[in-house]
């Protein structure tokens, strides 16, 4: 059985750190906590779990902090987590089993990253991330923001899942770091361009986001999954700017790189609803219901292949005056996501309308 180091960087994580460490405390053989300036009880909580505590002066570079944490690991493999990550009981057992069965021929392990959940606990968004690496390979983190582990060799794509249960509100920290690096003349890799554009998009700076998404598409070494996501984001930027022809054109571009996916179909359905074309939108949403979520390693929007297309089909059929069909689809959406406020509200309105007409 291999030994396992957990390496984490933290700052003011007292609300989530115990939950995270509780899920792995009986599995890992050492806990390395690098604190980047906490003013709460994070360090005291970490000490309660027997963690080795190190301090790191924050320099607006996540990779620098994570590489510092990795430099202190002593075990065979390194596991990386954030304080608002957690393993379920079932996935903790899978991790323990992996620890017992993994062979030294494995250089890195990817795990499913469950990044968002709806009111009923269904997974909204997932992707794959490298979460375990063999220490002797001296893998390094790359990128000041949205950092990633640069790995080579034999990869194991496990079915272990890490749940991300965010408690912090989104801030402009990442955007500020990118802006400062841009101001300082730092060269942006294709990955930097992509994630900087994402930050601009998240902060509703749509024109600049389009500009940097397009720079990303013109750069070298673009991962196909990021290319597909980029065309979708450009489409959403144009839609937010009210340029629906451009939005639809960009959305259709996502279909050039891979077979149709549910999120691409839903996006087109939304756009045709926005221009009051429900008779066209209905076909895209129907298509989405037939496309299962797929694990490509990139971002998967699970809701687009489950309840969202049925909710929107209900909207489409209501616009088309086919209320019984609308009611059928809102009921399907409710069975998948029984606590969603909009689904319940629309269902009540439709039931009342059908009853009285």
N, C-alpha and C positions, 0 to 999 in steps of 0.2 A: 504494500500500500504506500502511495506517495504521501509526502507531507505538503502542507498548503499554508502559504502566507496570505493574509488579507491585507491589501494596501488601500488606504483611503486618504483623501484630503477633505478637510472639514473647516467650516467657519460658521459659528452660531447655528448649530444643528441640534440644539437640545430637545426640540419637539419630535425629531425623527430618529435620532441616533440609536436609542435603546431598541426601538422596533427593528431597525436594521441589524444590529449586532445580535439580538435575540435569535434571529433566523439562521445565524451561522456560527454561533459561539461554540456549539458542540461538534463542529465540523473542521474548522480551521485550527492550525497548530500555533499560529501567532497572529496578532493583530497589530498592524503598523498604522498609526494615526498621525498624519501630518496636519497640524493646525496652522491656518494662515491668518490668524488674528481674531480669534473668538473673544467675545466679551460676555458670553453667557456661561452656562454650566456644561458646555460640550466636553471640555477636558476632564472634568470630574466624572462625567458619565463614562467616558472612554476608559478612565482608570479603573472604574468598577468592573470592567470586563478584562482586566489584566493587560490592557493595551500598552504598547511601547509608544510613547508620545514624543514627537519631534516638532519643532517650530520652524516655519519657513516664512521669510519675508516676502510678502506678495508683490509680484512684479508684473501684474497683468499678463500672465502666461500660465495657462493651465498645464501645459505639457511640462514646463519646468518644475512645477510643484509635484506632479505625478511621477516624474522621473526621479525626483528626490526621494519620494516615498519608496519607489521600487529599489533604490540603491541600498535601503536598509533591510530588505527582505533576506531571509536566510534559508528558506525551505525550498523544496523541489520545484513547486509550481507557485505562481502568484495569481490570486483572485482579486479582481478590481470591482469595487462597488462605490456608489454615491450614498450619502446618508439617507436620502429619501427612496432608496431601493430596498426591496425586501423579497426574500424567497418565501413562497407559501410552504406549508408543512409538507405537501407532496413533493415540491421541487427541492426542498431541503433534503429529503430522503434520496431523491435522484442524484443530488450533488454528493451525498455521502457514498452512494453506490459507485459513482464515477471515480471518486477518490480511491476506492478499493480496486477498481478494475482497469483504470487507465494505464497504458504502458508508456515507457520513456520515448517510444517512437513518435508520440503525439507532441507536436510543438505548440499548438494553440487550440483552444476550444471556443467555439461560438455558442451563444445562447440566445434564445428569443427574448427580446426586450419589449415588454408590454407597457406602452407609454401613455395610454389613456383609456378611460372606462366611462360607460354611460351610467344612468341612474340605477339600472338593474344589475350592474356589475359586469356587463358584457364588454369584451375588449373592443375598443374603438380603433386603436392604432398600434401596430407592432412593426418591428424590424429585427435584424440580426446584428449582434455586436460580438467582437472578441472579448471574452471575459476572463479567460485563464490562459496563461502562457508559461512555458518552461523557463525557469529562472536563468539557467546557465546560458540560454540563447541571448540574454541581455537585450531584450526587445525594448525599443524606445518609443515614447509618446511623441507625436508630431502635431504641430499647430498650436498657436497661442490660444485659440478659441475653437470650440467644437473639435477638440483634439481626438486623435485616433492612434491606436497601437499599430506600429509598422511591424508586420509579422511575415515570416516566410516559413516554408517547410510543410509538414504534414498537419493538415487541419482536420479537426473533428467537429462536425456540425451536430450538436446535441439537441435533445428535445427539452432540455431544462429551460425554464422561463424565469426571468427576473421581472418583478412588478415594480413600476415606478409610481410611487404615491406622493406626488408633489404637494407640499404644503406652503412653499414660498410663492409669492406672486411674481409674475414675470417682471423683469426690470430692464433697464436700458444698458446694463453693464457690458454685455457682449457687443452691443452696437458701439458703445463708447470706445471699447478696446480696438475694434476694427477701424473706427474713425481716426483714432490716434495713430495707429500703424500706417494708415493711408496718408495722413498728414506728415508722418516722418519719412515717407518715401519707401517704406518696406515693400518688397516685391510680393504680390499676391499670387499664390499658386492657383490652379484651377479650382481646387477645393476651397480656398479662401474666397474666391470670387463667388462661388455657389452659396456658401454659408453667409457671406456678407449680404448678398442679395436676399437671402431668406430673412435676415435680421431687418433689412429695409422693408420687406414685405410685411413682416409682423408688426412693424411700427407705422404701417400705412403710408410709407413713402414710395408710392407705386411707380412713379415715373423713374426714379433713381433705381428702383428694384429691377425694372425692365432693362435699364441700361446695363446693369451688372450681370443680370441673367444672360443677356446677349453676349457680353464679354466672356462669360463662362463657356457658352456654346462655341465660341470661336477659339477657345484655348485647347491645349493638348491634354491627352489622358483623361478624358471625361468618361466616368462610369455611366453605362447605359441607363441604369436606374435613376441616376441624377439627371440625365438628359430628359428622360420621360417626365420626371417631377418638374423640371424647369419649364418645359413647354406648358404644363398644366398651370404652374404658378404665373407665367406670363399671361396666360388666358385670363386668370382670375384678376390680375392687375388691370388688364384692359377692361374687364367687366366693371371693376370698381371705379374706373375712370369714365364709364358710360360709353365705351367704344365697343359695342357688341359685335360688329362685323369682325373686328380684329380679334375679339375674344373667341368667337366661334372658330375662326381660322386657326388660331393658336391651339385651341383645344383639339381640333382635328389632327394637328401635327403629332399628338401623342400616339396616334394610331399607326404612325409610320415605322415605329421602332420595335413593336411587339404586338402579339395578338391583343384584341380589345380587353380592357380590364374594367371592372365594375365602377371604379372611381372615375375613370375617363368618361364612361357612358353617363353616369350621374351628372358629371359636370356639364356635358352637352345638354342633358335634359333640363338642368337648371337654366342654362342660357336661353334655350328656346321658350321656356316658361316666361323668362324676363321680357322677351320680345312678343309675348302674347301669341305663341304658337303651340298650344297644348297638344294639338293633333300630331305634331312632330315630336314634342317632348315625350309623349307617352311611349313611343317606340324605343327611345334610348333608355328610359327607366325599365321597360319590360326586358330589354336586353340585359340590363344590369342584374335583374333577378335571376338570370340564367348563368351568371358567371361567378364561380366560387372565388373566395379569397385565395391567393397563391403566395407561397413563401419564396420570394426571389432574393431575399437578403435585404432588399430595400424596404421603403415604407409601404405598409399595407393598411388601407383604410377599410376595416372590417364592416363598418356600418353601411358602406356603400354596396355590399353584397348581401345585406340582411334586411334591416328595417327601413333604411332611408328610401330605397326605390319604391317600396310599397306605400310609404307615407306620401311620396310625391306622385305616385300613380293615383292615389286618392284625390289629390289636388287637381291633377290633370282631368280625371273623369268628372269631377265636380264642375270644372270649367266647361266641359263638353256636355253637361246635362245628363250624364249617365250615373245617377246617384247610387244605384244599387251596386254597381261595380266599384264606385268610390268607397262605399261602406265595406265591401268585401276586402279591399286592400288595406283599409285602415285597421280592420280587425286582424289581418295578418301581421301588420306592424305592431299592434298591441300585444300579440302573443309572443313576439320576439323581445319587445321592450315594454313591459307592462306598466312601468312607472313614469314613462316619459310624458311630461306635462302637455306638450303640443299634441301628441298622439291622442291622449285622453280628451283634450279639449275638442279636437276635430271630430273624434268619434261621437262625442255627445251631440255636437251640432248636426252631424250627418244623421244620426239616429232620430233626432227630433224632426229634422226636415223630411226624412222618408216617412215617418209616422204620420205627419200632418199633410202629406201631399199624395 
